[in-house]
Amino acid sequence: MDELLLDSQLRAFLAEDIGAGDITTDAVFQVDQIVTAVLKAREPLVAAGMSLVAGRVFQLLNSAVIVETAVADGCQVEAGSVLLRARGPVRDLLRGERVALNLVQRLCGIATLTHSYVAQVAGLDVRITDTRKTTPGLRMLEKYAVRVGGGSNHRFNLADGVLLKDNHLAACGSISAAVQRVRAFVPHTLRIEVEAETMAQVQECLDCGVEVIMLDNMKLPEMREAVRLISGRALVEASGGVTLETVRSIAETGVNLISVGRLTHSAPACDIGMDVESSASWTSVWE
């Protein structure tokens, strides 16, 4: 996680939500009123971003906020578990509540779903990876949550690696022509990955010596035949419509990687709430 980038993003999220000020909280509480607040899981989940994200939201609003406890990323917790306990000025805890919850609900949802996919392929030599199908502005956080859940990251952006997809190939005319142009353009340190939809395309990829072959929306029998044909000469990635019900069957074909767009584009948010736990040290409330 790039913490400098994270801070700038969190500040932007807070500015969007707070606007010119939290008129409700400012009308009710004085600046020196101190409380303890807890974030609680309302369903079983895999924790992600409690200290690094939620805690940081509160501390960016006021460095006096103390994160007393926080569940470590990757821990599985049950409903009712305390995920984070923070103590500080009530104004700042309430101002940051919605941004903190929105983010960790999203991140825990991704981590929890990713964990479910990883569990489905337990014991098999395959990695579950994400895609670039992320929420604009949240890619770094969402891909971080995938790793927390036990998955791996595909390329972060278009500069991270070469991936020739169907539209590249259609516009270029053939896999061979596209690969030839790429090799003349990119440094030797970058792998070339090519999307293949047919066995003929798999063979063309092998003839071109590409390093990664993506089997796109192939049926299981064809996928098994492709893995046999490739026979270790390239990494094999399976992609397209992967669900919890189908992921193990796909893994059993012998592919090395399975990319799953729904890890980030369709993960349901986890139910997490924030409750004020203590008001024992409040000063007088405004009349």
N, C-alpha and C positions, 0 to 999 in steps of 0.2 A: 504494500500500500504506500503510495506517495503521499506522505502526510502534509507536505506543503500544498499540493493540489487539493487534498481532502479539505484542509482548512478553508481554502478559497471557495470551494463548492459549498461547504456548510454555511459560510457567511452569506453566500448568495441565497441559499434556501431560507435562512433566517430573515434576511432583508425582504424577501418576497412575502413571507408570512406575517411579519410584524408590521411592515409598512411604516407609518409615522409614529407608531407606538401602540401598545396593548392598553386601550382605554379602559377596558373592564378591570384588568389587574391593577393598573395604576390608580384607579379610583377607589379600590377596596383596601389595598395594602401599602404600608410604608416601606421605605427602602431597607430598613434594618430588621425586618421581620424574618426570622430564620425558621425553616422547617426541614424535616426529612421526608423525602419522597421515594417510593419504590416502584420499579417496573416489574410487573408480574406476568408470567405466562398463564394464559387462560386455556391453553391446550398443550398437548405434548409437542415438542419442537426441538430443533437443533439450533443452539444459540449462535448468533453471529452479530458482531458489531456493538456489543454492550458497552464496553469501555472505550473502544477506539472510535465509535461513531456517536452513540447516545451520550456517553459521558463527555465527549468532546463538544457536543452541541451546547450542553449546559456551561461548560467551562469557557467557551468562547464568549458567552453572554456575560459571565462574571468569573474571573479567575479565583474568586473566593469559594466557589462551589467545590466541595470535596466528594469524590467518588469513594464511598466507604467499602463497598463490595461490588463485584461484577463477575458474572459467570464467564468463564473462559470460552472463547470461540471454539466451536466444534463439539461442545458438551451437549448430550441429550438430556433434556429435563422434562419433568411431568407437569401437568396442569397445576397451577397454584404455586409454582416455584418462584422465588424472588430472583430476578435476573440482574437487577442493579439497584443499589441503594445509594442515594446522593443526598448530601446535606448542604444547604446554602440559602441565600435570600429567596423568599417565596416568589417574588416578582420574576426572577430569572428562571426559576424552575418551571413556573407556569408559562412564561413566554416561550421557552424551548420545548414544552411538552409535545406539541403537535408535530414539529419537525423531527424530533427524536423518535417518536413512535412511528411516524410514517416510514422512516428509513429502516428501523430495525424490524418492523413488521414485514417489510419487503425482503430484507436480507435474510431473516430467519426463514421466510417462506422458500427462498431459493435454496438455502443450505439444507433445509428439511427435504425438499423434493430431490435435490441432488443425492443426498444420503440414501433415499429410497431407491434411486437408480443404481447407485454403487452397490447397495446390498443385493440387488437382483442378480448381479454378475459376480458375486463373491466366489472365489476359488478359480476364476478363469483369468487368463493372462490378457486382459483388455483394459483400456482406460476409457472412462466416460468424459467427454469434453463438451464445453459450451460452444456457442457460435457468436456472431456479431449481431444477433437478433436481441439487442438489449434496449433498454429505455434510454433515449437520447439524454445525455448529461449524467447518467448513472452507470455507465459502463464499468468504470474502475471498481465501484462498489459492488455491482452485481457479479462481476467476474471474481472478485475477492470472495463473495459468498459461495460461489461454486467451489472454490478451493476449500473453504471451511467445511463444506458438505462432503468432501472427499473426492471431488471431481478434478479435472484438469482444464487448463485454458487453451483454447485454439488461439489464432492470432488476435491481438488486441485491436489492431486497425489495419488499414490497407497497406501500410508500409512495412508490416511485420513479416510478410512472406508472400510468395507467389502462389496464387490459386486460380488456375484457368477453369472457368465455369462455362456452362452451355452457351451463353451469349458471346463470350470471348471467342469460343471455337466457331460459332456460326458466322461471326463477323470476319474471322480470320480465314476460314475455309477448311482447316483441318487441324488436328492436334499437332502434327509434325511441324506445320508452318508456325503455329503459335509458340511451340516450345523453342524452335529455332530463333525466333525473334526475342523471346525472353532471355535466352542464354547470351545473346549478343548485347543485352541491355543491363542485366543485373550482375552484381558481384558473385563470385563462386561460392561465397559463404551462405547464400540463401538457397534453401531447398525449393524445388519446383513440385507443386501438387496440381494434379489434373483431375477434373470430374469426368467420370466415365459412366455411361448409361447402358452400354452394350458390351458384349464380349469382344466385338471387333475393336471397340475403343480401348478396352483393357489391353489388347494385344498391341495396339498402336502406341499406347503409353510405354509398354515394355520395350518396344522397338526404339523408342526415343530415350530410354534410360531415365525416366522421371523418378524422383525419389519417393513420392507419395501418390497413391491412386485412391481417389474417393469413389466408392461405389454408390451411385446416387439412385435411391428408390428401386433397388434391385430386389427381386424375389429371392427367397432363401436358397432354392436350388441353384439359381444362377450365381448367387453370392458365393456359395460353397465352391462352385466350379471356378470362379474368378480367383479365389484364394489359392486353390490348387494350381492354377495356371501361373499365378504370380510367384508362388513358391519361395517367398522370402526375398525376392529381388527388389521389392519396394515395400514401404509401409502401406498397410491397407486400412482405409477409413470407410466406415459405413455411415450413411446419412440419409435422412428423409423419412418423416413420419414415425420416428421411433417412440414407442410408448412403454410404460412399465410392463405391460402384458407381453410385448414382443422383444424387449431388449435382451433377455437371456438367450432366446433362440438365435438372435443375430450374433451375439457374442460367441455362441457355440459353433458358428461357421469358421472361426479362426481369424477373424479380423483383429487388427491391433488397436483400433480406435473406433469409438462410436460417438458421433457428434449429435447432440440433442438440443434443438432450438428451444423446446418448451421449458428447459431449465430456467431460462430467463424471461421468455415472452409469455409464459402461461403459468408460472408458479403462483399459487394463491397466497395472499398475505396471511401471516400467522396472527392470531388474536392475542394481543399484548395490551395491557392497560397500565396507567400510572395512577397511584394513589398516594395522597399525602398521609404520612404515617404519624407524624407528631407535630403538635403546635405548642409544646410546653415552654419553649423559650421565646414565644412571640412577645413583642412589646405591645403597647396599647394600640388598638385599632382606631382609625379615624372615626370621629363622630359624624 
